Structures are given as structure tokens and as C-alpha cells.
Amino acid sequence: MNNFNFYNPTRIAFGEGKIAELDKLVPKDAKVLVLFGGESARRTGTLDEVTKALGDRTVTEFGGIEPNPSFETLMNAVVQVREQNIDFLLAVGGGSVIDGTKFVAAAAVFEGDEWDILLKGGRNIKRALPFGSVLTLPATGSEMNKGGVVTRRSLKAKLPFQSDLVFPQFSILDPTKTFTLPLRQVGNGVVDAFVHVVEQYLTYPAQAPVQDRFAEGLLLTLTEIGEQALAEPENYQVRASLMWTATLALNGLIGSGVPQDWATHMLGHELTALHNLDHAQTLAIVLPSMLRERKASKLDKLVQYGERVWGIREGSAEEKAEAAIAKTQDFFESLGVKTRLGDYDLGEEHIEPLIKSLESHGMTALGEHGDVTPDVCRRVLHASL
């Protein structure tokens, strides 16, 4: 196991009715900006519930944060924060809203060009406004981590950032808020959480059995409840398990002390930026081919994954690895998330622009060994056609 520092200050309030605890979690004298996405938060009554819980505090709103939040939209929120002297932010939504709120929290008090936050991956964040979140879509784990991803649509660039200063102070997780989600978003959420675990687990043996068993438990849970989450939208226990699994998938715990990959995510970001695919759709396209392309370097963990998560006992190491990848791809398909570029009307002619974009963002030595080059990504995309 590698040396590591683990830090996570986010308080979690989990369960039905927990939005009422906002009155205790937000400072009494706070000037609050509530950030959200579309009108579903208002239509389902979640915004009203939030406003009621905030009581007599000064509360204003900023809506319209997109899936894959845009720099352009978020800068409008930054202007509002500055003009209204906001001192506390509250994200109400899924990962995109929370990611966007993290950026606003840092950008609103940033000295200089706010785009530099993303160009430098958040390393230049010196301070940030305090904020919390009310999670309505389990997927990204942003509710309990220090990272985010923002897209600058004018440049077709989707870049990640992270800083200890943008951990949410708290996150409220009420599984009932997921009951009305479109099934597409639920399927996406399962895939997103699954790939988050895989990118921290499916590398090479690091003598970290605790992290491995945690990761395998999360993966097994997702395989067991994934289809049920789609079939039984108001099954509280299933949605509770999905919500908590997605949070634990990327709160830093299972990735502590072990090598991590993230090549699938970085290539997926380019697909989103250039073609506006859902984040989880890009992961479902890239991961199976990425694993096949890198099967040799990942063979030991692929075999372990196949045996422990999918129960694959027969065959050679190579056969077990291939069977595990096939099971993974079939799982994504069973959730309604397609796994081929052609499923999204993308073909061979789209590959080179993706590679050029990847290179322009400096993503030329990805993966746990730094050996995922643009040529490797090119082969992965061709195999994903």
C-alpha cells in the first residue's frame, strides 16, 4: 500500500426529511444563493422545501446550470454573488450543479482570470465561499469530494479541477428526491458510480486488500441493485443504497494508498465537450475498449475483478479477463446506456478531432503508468465504433 493522506470534512445528513436540517447547517445570518439546474427542482417541490428550511435568511436563486456545467453560465452566477454580496452557496441538484457551485465558490473570490482556475486544475485556488448541497441525483460523488469538471463551450474544452477548499461543508442525501428522476438519469448514475470505482480499483495489485474489498463491495452492490433501481423507482431502500454507493465511490476513501487510472474519464470528457454526450454515456463507450486495449498491464486485477465481482471461475487468465470486460459492457447495456460510438451517430470521421482535442489539453500520458498516449486513445476509439 502506498503512503497517503486522507482528508474529508464533509458532513452527511442522510435520509428522508433531512432537508429540514438546513436550519441547523447554514449560518443564521447567511446571505444564501441557491443554485440549481432545470425547473424539476421547483416542480417537484424540492426548492420550496429548501426555502422553507432556510427560514428568515436572505435567499436568492440562480437556475439554469446545465448538465456538464458551462463556464459561461457559471460566470453569470459569479457576477450575481459579487453584486449581491452573497456569503453562502447552496447547490440543489446532481453532480453538475454541485460541480458548478464549487467553481462559483472559488471563482467569486478569485483574483485574476477565473478561467485560470481550470487551466491550472484548481491548484491556484487560495480561498472559496462556504457551501453545502442537497443531492437529487446520485452519480458523481461530488457531494462528498473536492473536485469538479467545467466545460467552456466557446472553446469546446471540458476540464477538471480540485482543491481542499471546495469540499462541501455538508451534503443532504434524501433518497426520496430521486423517485421522480427520468430513467435515463438513473441508468447514467449507476454507470457513473461504477466507472468511478473501476478507475481506482482496476489498475495493478498494490497490496491494499482493504481498499480492494471496499471497491468490490461497491461494485457488487451496483450490479445487484442497478436494474432494480430502474424497475422500482420508488423503492426507498434500493434508491438509498444507490445514493450512498455513488457517494462512497468518489469520496477519496477507496482511492487512498492505491494507484488510479482516469484515462477513461479524460477521453470521455472530450466526447462530451465535442459532441455533448452525457458523461456516463462517454464512460460506457470508452471503458470496455480501454480495458481490452490495456488488458496485458491490467491482467492481474482484471482476473481478480472477474472472480470477485462477476463470479467468473473457469478459463485461463486471459479468458477470465475478457469475460469480465464483456460482463461489464453487458451490464451497461442492461441499464439502457449504449456502449458504441455508432449508437450515438458518431463514426470514424469523428476520431481524429477527438484526439487533437485531447492533445491540445495536454492529455498525452494518461493512466496509472502514464502510458496511455494519443495513439492508444486512437485505437480505443476505433475499437469502440
Secondary structure, DSSP 8 states (H G I E B T S, - for coil): ----------EEEESTTGGGGHHHHS-TT-EEEEEE-STHHHHTTHHHHHHHHHTTSEEEEE----SS-BHHHHHHHHHHHHHTT--EEEEEESHHHHHHHHHHHHHTT-SS-THHHHHTTTTT------EEEEE-S-SS-GGGSSEEEEEEGGGTEEEEEE-GGGS-SEEEE-GGGGTTS-HHHHHHHHHHHHHHHHHHHSS---S-HHHHHHHHHHHHHHHHHHHHHHH-TT-HHHHHHHHHHHHHTTSSSTTTTS----HHHHHHHHHHHHH---HHHHHHHHHHHHHHHTTTTTHHHHHHHHHHHH---SS-HHHHHHHHHHHHHHHHHHTT---SGGGGT--GGGHHHHHHHHHHTT--SBSTTS-B-HHHHHHHHHHT-
